[in-house]
Amino acid sequence: MANAWKRERPSSLFSPQKFLLILPISLLLLFFLFKSSNLTPNLSITHVTTSNFIPSSPIVPFDCFKCPQASPVFANLVEGVRYPFLYSLADLGTPDKPHKNIQRMLKGKRFRKPDISVSVQEVLERMRSLGREGLFVDVGANVGMATFAASAMGFRVLAFEPVFENLQRICDGVFLNRAGPLVTLFAAAASDRLGNITFHKLVGRLDNSAISETGARLAFQSNEDIAMEVKTIPLDEVIPESVPVILLKIDVQGWEHHVLKGATKLLTRMGSEAPYIIYEEDERLLQASNSSAREIREFLNSVGYNHCTQHGTDAHCTKG
């Protein structure tokens, strides 16, 4: 009897009786579809985020809705942060040696807590307790571990990231964290001039990609690097003087001095109007980009940042 269904002749779908029943139902469905299409807003990350606080920019923000979807996607909540968020991995590892966070997922654990996420949330919470509000600017956003740490607290974010694979993962996070109205993303490297520059993408360690080839390969000599052209833009060209910025985070594998010089107007704001700064201060990476920790400290002092403390490889700087 397994094949008995083949011997039965199916009844006609378009018999007069059934047609009379289907017609009014179809018309009713078409009516509701038409009404819902007129009522549903046409949301776009670019339109929602930029019109609220960035009136104009020399470059157009990255549009996640037009970006090809990353595949496969491995995303998870982060462990141990006060304001939870998700992020998506860009470097997955290899079949014989998968990324440590993939191993954690297989054990039912959350992603390892990134130090920068904790620092960002602690600083922003302290600023909020002092009554300060404004933008969080994430330069060298990677896959968004700092961006979503801030957006999870309700802060608006400007994120700068030149690596396409990382941009895809930030878009994953925008969707997964429902952060579209809060995050504006730029596919560019922040620097001290507007234009283009050769950038070195490190295969298998995209978080170590850098403008300096020496800096990109410093810790991973055997990894392949791919040279490509990326856009550069000074932060002063994007952030209007009227827009408050309370925290500026920079992690760009030795290019920090150029980013800071491109934000001179922002950094010369007076007193509490000047942003709190967190930047990576790794002497080897800085030297690979013909810079130094001393040179950065002297520049910051010249624009009024006279108090810096060291937190691992990060420096935290304020005006008094």
PATORPA-510378 format. One line per field, with one value per residue (C-alpha): residue number from 0; residue in one letter; x, y, z negated. Coordinates in steps of 0.5 Angstrom, whole numbers, plus 2048, in hexadecimal, padded with zeros to 3 digits. Each point is the difference from the previous one (the first is absolute). Example, Ala and Ser with C-alpha at 12.3 -4.5 7.8 and 13.67 -1.06 7.14 Angstrom:
k 0 | 1
r A | S
east 819 | 802
north 7F7 | 807
up 7F0 | 802
% end
This chain:
k 0 | 1 | 2 | 3 | 4 | 5 | 6 | 7 | 8 | 9 | 10 | 11 | 12 | 13 | 14 | 15 | 16 | 17 | 18 | 19 | 20 | 21 | 22 | 23 | 24 | 25 | 26 | 27 | 28 | 29 | 30 | 31 | 32 | 33 | 34 | 35 | 36 | 37 | 38 | 39 | 40 | 41 | 42 | 43 | 44 | 45 | 46 | 47 | 48 | 49 | 50 | 51 | 52 | 53 | 54 | 55 | 56 | 57 | 58 | 59 | 60 | 61 | 62 | 63 | 64 | 65 | 66 | 67 | 68 | 69 | 70 | 71 | 72 | 73 | 74 | 75 | 76 | 77 | 78 | 79 | 80 | 81 | 82 | 83 | 84 | 85 | 86 | 87 | 88 | 89 | 90 | 91 | 92 | 93 | 94 | 95 | 96 | 97 | 98 | 99 | 100 | 101 | 102 | 103 | 104 | 105 | 106 | 107 | 108 | 109 | 110 | 111 | 112 | 113 | 114 | 115 | 116 | 117 | 118 | 119 | 120 | 121 | 122 | 123 | 124 | 125 | 126 | 127 | 128 | 129 | 130 | 131 | 132 | 133 | 134 | 135 | 136 | 137 | 138 | 139 | 140 | 141 | 142 | 143 | 144 | 145 | 146 | 147 | 148 | 149 | 150 | 151 | 152 | 153 | 154 | 155 | 156 | 157 | 158 | 159 | 160 | 161 | 162 | 163 | 164 | 165 | 166 | 167 | 168 | 169 | 170 | 171 | 172 | 173 | 174 | 175 | 176 | 177 | 178 | 179 | 180 | 181 | 182 | 183 | 184 | 185 | 186 | 187 | 188 | 189 | 190 | 191 | 192 | 193 | 194 | 195 | 196 | 197 | 198 | 199 | 200 | 201 | 202 | 203 | 204 | 205 | 206 | 207 | 208 | 209 | 210 | 211 | 212 | 213 | 214 | 215 | 216 | 217 | 218 | 219 | 220 | 221 | 222 | 223 | 224 | 225 | 226 | 227 | 228 | 229 | 230 | 231 | 232 | 233 | 234 | 235 | 236 | 237 | 238 | 239 | 240 | 241 | 242 | 243 | 244 | 245 | 246 | 247 | 248 | 249 | 250 | 251 | 252 | 253 | 254 | 255 | 256 | 257 | 258 | 259 | 260 | 261 | 262 | 263 | 264 | 265 | 266 | 267 | 268 | 269 | 270 | 271 | 272 | 273 | 274 | 275 | 276 | 277 | 278 | 279 | 280 | 281 | 282 | 283 | 284 | 285 | 286 | 287 | 288 | 289 | 290 | 291 | 292 | 293 | 294 | 295 | 296 | 297 | 298 | 299 | 300 | 301 | 302 | 303 | 304 | 305 | 306 | 307 | 308 | 309 | 310 | 311 | 312 | 313 | 314 | 315 | 316 | 317 | 318 | 319
r M | A | N | A | W | K | R | E | R | P | S | S | L | F | S | P | Q | K | F | L | L | I | L | P | I | S | L | L | L | L | F | F | L | F | K | S | S | N | L | T | P | N | L | S | I | T | H | V | T | T | S | N | F | I | P | S | S | P | I | V | P | F | D | C | F | K | C | P | Q | A | S | P | V | F | A | N | L | V | E | G | V | R | Y | P | F | L | Y | S | L | A | D | L | G | T | P | D | K | P | H | K | N | I | Q | R | M | L | K | G | K | R | F | R | K | P | D | I | S | V | S | V | Q | E | V | L | E | R | M | R | S | L | G | R | E | G | L | F | V | D | V | G | A | N | V | G | M | A | T | F | A | A | S | A | M | G | F | R | V | L | A | F | E | P | V | F | E | N | L | Q | R | I | C | D | G | V | F | L | N | R | A | G | P | L | V | T | L | F | A | A | A | A | S | D | R | L | G | N | I | T | F | H | K | L | V | G | R | L | D | N | S | A | I | S | E | T | G | A | R | L | A | F | Q | S | N | E | D | I | A | M | E | V | K | T | I | P | L | D | E | V | I | P | E | S | V | P | V | I | L | L | K | I | D | V | Q | G | W | E | H | H | V | L | K | G | A | T | K | L | L | T | R | M | G | S | E | A | P | Y | I | I | Y | E | E | D | E | R | L | L | Q | A | S | N | S | S | A | R | E | I | R | E | F | L | N | S | V | G | Y | N | H | C | T | Q | H | G | T | D | A | H | C | T | K | G
east 800 | 806 | 7FF | 7F8 | 800 | 803 | 7F9 | 7FC | 7FE | 800 | 7FA | 801 | 802 | 7FC | 7F9 | 7FB | 7FE | 807 | 801 | 7FA | 803 | 807 | 7FF | 7FD | 806 | 805 | 7FD | 800 | 807 | 802 | 7FC | 804 | 807 | 7FF | 7FE | 806 | 805 | 7FD | 801 | 807 | 805 | 806 | 806 | 807 | 806 | 803 | 7FA | 7FE | 807 | 803 | 7FA | 7FF | 807 | 805 | 7FD | 806 | 806 | 805 | 7FF | 7F9 | 7FF | 800 | 7FA | 7FF | 7F9 | 804 | 806 | 800 | 7FF | 806 | 800 | 800 | 7FE | 803 | 7FD | 7FF | 7FF | 806 | 801 | 801 | 7FE | 7FB | 7FC | 800 | 801 | 801 | 806 | 802 | 806 | 804 | 806 | 7FE | 806 | 801 | 7FD | 805 | 801 | 7FA | 7FF | 800 | 7F9 | 7FD | 803 | 7FD | 7F9 | 801 | 800 | 7FA | 804 | 800 | 805 | 806 | 7FF | 805 | 803 | 7FF | 7F8 | 801 | 804 | 7FB | 7FA | 803 | 802 | 7FA | 7FC | 805 | 7FE | 7F9 | 800 | 803 | 7FA | 804 | 7FD | 803 | 803 | 805 | 805 | 803 | 806 | 802 | 7FA | 802 | 7F9 | 7FD | 802 | 800 | 7FB | 7FB | 802 | 7FE | 7FA | 7FD | 800 | 7FC | 806 | 801 | 806 | 804 | 804 | 806 | 803 | 803 | 800 | 7FA | 800 | 7FF | 7FB | 7FC | 800 | 7FF | 7F9 | 7FF | 800 | 7FC | 7FA | 801 | 801 | 7FA | 805 | 7FE | 7FE | 806 | 806 | 803 | 805 | 806 | 804 | 806 | 807 | 800 | 806 | 803 | 7FE | 7FA | 802 | 802 | 806 | 803 | 7FD | 803 | 7FA | 803 | 7FD | 7FD | 802 | 7FC | 800 | 807 | 7FF | 804 | 802 | 807 | 802 | 806 | 7FA | 7FB | 805 | 804 | 7FD | 7FE | 806 | 7FD | 7F9 | 7FF | 7FE | 7FC | 802 | 7FA | 7FE | 7FB | 7FD | 803 | 7FC | 802 | 7FB | 7FF | 7FD | 7FB | 7FE | 7FD | 802 | 7F9 | 800 | 802 | 805 | 801 | 805 | 805 | 803 | 805 | 803 | 804 | 806 | 805 | 7FC | 7FE | 804 | 7FD | 7F9 | 801 | 803 | 7FA | 7FB | 804 | 7FA | 7FC | 806 | 801 | 7F8 | 801 | 7FF | 7FB | 7FE | 806 | 7FF | 803 | 805 | 802 | 806 | 804 | 807 | 805 | 807 | 802 | 7FA | 800 | 808 | 7FD | 7FC | 806 | 7FD | 801 | 7FD | 803 | 7FE | 7F9 | 801 | 803 | 7FA | 7FB | 803 | 800 | 7F9 | 7FE | 800 | 805 | 7FE | 801 | 800 | 802 | 7FB | 804 | 802 | 7FA | 801 | 7FA | 801 | 7FC | 801 | 801
north 800 | 805 | 802 | 800 | 808 | 7FF | 7FD | 805 | 805 | 807 | 805 | 806 | 806 | 804 | 7FD | 805 | 7FF | 801 | 806 | 804 | 7FE | 802 | 807 | 804 | 7FE | 802 | 807 | 800 | 7FE | 805 | 806 | 7FF | 7FF | 807 | 803 | 7FE | 802 | 807 | 800 | 7FC | 806 | 7FF | 7FF | 801 | 800 | 806 | 804 | 7FF | 801 | 805 | 805 | 801 | 802 | 800 | 805 | 7FF | 7FD | 7FF | 7F9 | 7FC | 7FB | 7F9 | 7FD | 7F9 | 7FF | 800 | 7FC | 7F9 | 7FB | 7FD | 7F9 | 7FC | 804 | 7FE | 805 | 7FF | 805 | 802 | 7FE | 804 | 807 | 804 | 802 | 7F9 | 801 | 7FB | 800 | 7FC | 7FC | 802 | 7FC | 7F9 | 7FC | 7F9 | 7FA | 7FD | 806 | 804 | 807 | 7FF | 803 | 7FB | 7FB | 804 | 7FF | 7F9 | 800 | 804 | 806 | 807 | 804 | 802 | 807 | 805 | 805 | 806 | 7FE | 801 | 806 | 803 | 7FF | 802 | 807 | 801 | 7FE | 805 | 805 | 7FF | 801 | 807 | 802 | 7FF | 7FE | 800 | 7FB | 7FA | 800 | 7F9 | 801 | 7F9 | 7FD | 7F9 | 7FC | 804 | 7FE | 807 | 803 | 7FB | 801 | 807 | 7FF | 7FB | 806 | 805 | 804 | 802 | 7FE | 802 | 7FA | 800 | 7F9 | 7FF | 7F8 | 7FE | 7F9 | 804 | 805 | 7FA | 7FD | 807 | 800 | 7F9 | 803 | 806 | 7FB | 7FC | 805 | 804 | 806 | 803 | 807 | 801 | 7FE | 803 | 7FD | 802 | 7FC | 804 | 800 | 807 | 804 | 807 | 801 | 7FF | 7FB | 7F9 | 7FB | 7F9 | 7FC | 7F9 | 7FB | 7FA | 7F9 | 7FC | 806 | 806 | 803 | 801 | 803 | 807 | 806 | 7FE | 7F9 | 7FF | 802 | 7FB | 7FA | 802 | 7FA | 7FB | 800 | 7FA | 803 | 802 | 808 | 803 | 807 | 804 | 807 | 803 | 807 | 804 | 806 | 805 | 7FF | 808 | 7FF | 7FC | 802 | 807 | 805 | 800 | 7F9 | 7FD | 7FB | 7FD | 7FA | 7FF | 7F9 | 7FE | 7F9 | 801 | 7FC | 805 | 806 | 803 | 807 | 801 | 7FF | 805 | 805 | 7FF | 802 | 806 | 805 | 7FA | 800 | 807 | 801 | 803 | 7FC | 7FB | 801 | 7FC | 7F9 | 7FB | 7FC | 7F9 | 7FE | 7FA | 802 | 7FA | 803 | 7FA | 802 | 807 | 800 | 7FC | 806 | 805 | 802 | 7FF | 800 | 807 | 803 | 7FF | 802 | 807 | 801 | 7FE | 805 | 805 | 800 | 800 | 7F9 | 800 | 7F9 | 7FA | 7F9 | 7F9 | 7FA | 7FA | 802 | 806 | 807 | 804 | 807 | 806 | 808 | 800
up 800 | 800 | 807 | 800 | 800 | 807 | 802 | 7FD | 805 | 7FC | 801 | 804 | 7FC | 805 | 7FF | 800 | 7F9 | 7FE | 804 | 7FD | 7F9 | 802 | 804 | 7FA | 7FB | 805 | 801 | 7F9 | 7FF | 806 | 7FC | 7FA | 803 | 804 | 7FA | 7FC | 805 | 800 | 7F8 | 7FF | 800 | 805 | 7FA | 802 | 7FC | 804 | 800 | 7F8 | 7FD | 804 | 800 | 7F9 | 7FE | 806 | 805 | 805 | 802 | 806 | 800 | 800 | 7FA | 801 | 802 | 7FC | 804 | 807 | 7FD | 802 | 7FA | 7FD | 800 | 7FB | 7FA | 7F9 | 7FB | 7F9 | 7FA | 7FC | 7F9 | 7FA | 802 | 7FD | 806 | 804 | 808 | 806 | 805 | 806 | 801 | 806 | 7FF | 7FF | 800 | 803 | 800 | 7FC | 7FC | 7FF | 7FD | 7F8 | 800 | 805 | 7FB | 7FA | 804 | 801 | 7F8 | 7FF | 7FE | 802 | 804 | 7FC | 7FD | 804 | 7FB | 805 | 7FF | 7F8 | 801 | 804 | 7FC | 7FA | 803 | 803 | 7F9 | 7FC | 805 | 800 | 7F9 | 800 | 805 | 806 | 807 | 807 | 805 | 7FF | 806 | 802 | 804 | 802 | 7FF | 802 | 7FF | 7FB | 7F9 | 7FE | 804 | 7FE | 7F9 | 800 | 804 | 7FB | 7FB | 805 | 802 | 808 | 803 | 806 | 802 | 805 | 803 | 807 | 800 | 804 | 7FC | 7FA | 803 | 801 | 7F9 | 7FD | 805 | 7FD | 7F9 | 802 | 802 | 7FA | 7FB | 803 | 800 | 807 | 7FD | 7FC | 804 | 806 | 804 | 804 | 805 | 7FF | 7FC | 7FC | 801 | 800 | 808 | 804 | 806 | 801 | 7FD | 801 | 7FB | 7FE | 7FE | 7FC | 802 | 7FA | 7FB | 803 | 7F9 | 802 | 806 | 801 | 804 | 7FF | 803 | 7FB | 7FA | 803 | 800 | 7FA | 7FC | 806 | 805 | 803 | 802 | 807 | 800 | 806 | 802 | 802 | 800 | 7FB | 7FF | 7FB | 7FC | 7FA | 7FA | 801 | 807 | 7FD | 7F9 | 800 | 7FA | 7FE | 7FF | 7F9 | 7FF | 7F9 | 802 | 806 | 800 | 805 | 802 | 807 | 7FF | 7FF | 804 | 7FA | 801 | 807 | 7FD | 7FA | 805 | 804 | 7FA | 7FE | 800 | 7FC | 7FB | 7FF | 7FD | 7F9 | 7FA | 7FF | 807 | 803 | 800 | 7FC | 804 | 800 | 805 | 801 | 7FE | 803 | 801 | 805 | 804 | 7FF | 803 | 806 | 802 | 7FE | 7FA | 7F9 | 7F9 | 7FE | 806 | 7FF | 7F9 | 802 | 805 | 7FB | 7FB | 805 | 801 | 7F8 | 7FF | 7FA | 7FC | 803 | 7FC | 803 | 800 | 803 | 807 | 800 | 7FE | 7FD | 801 | 7FD | 7FF | 7F9
% end
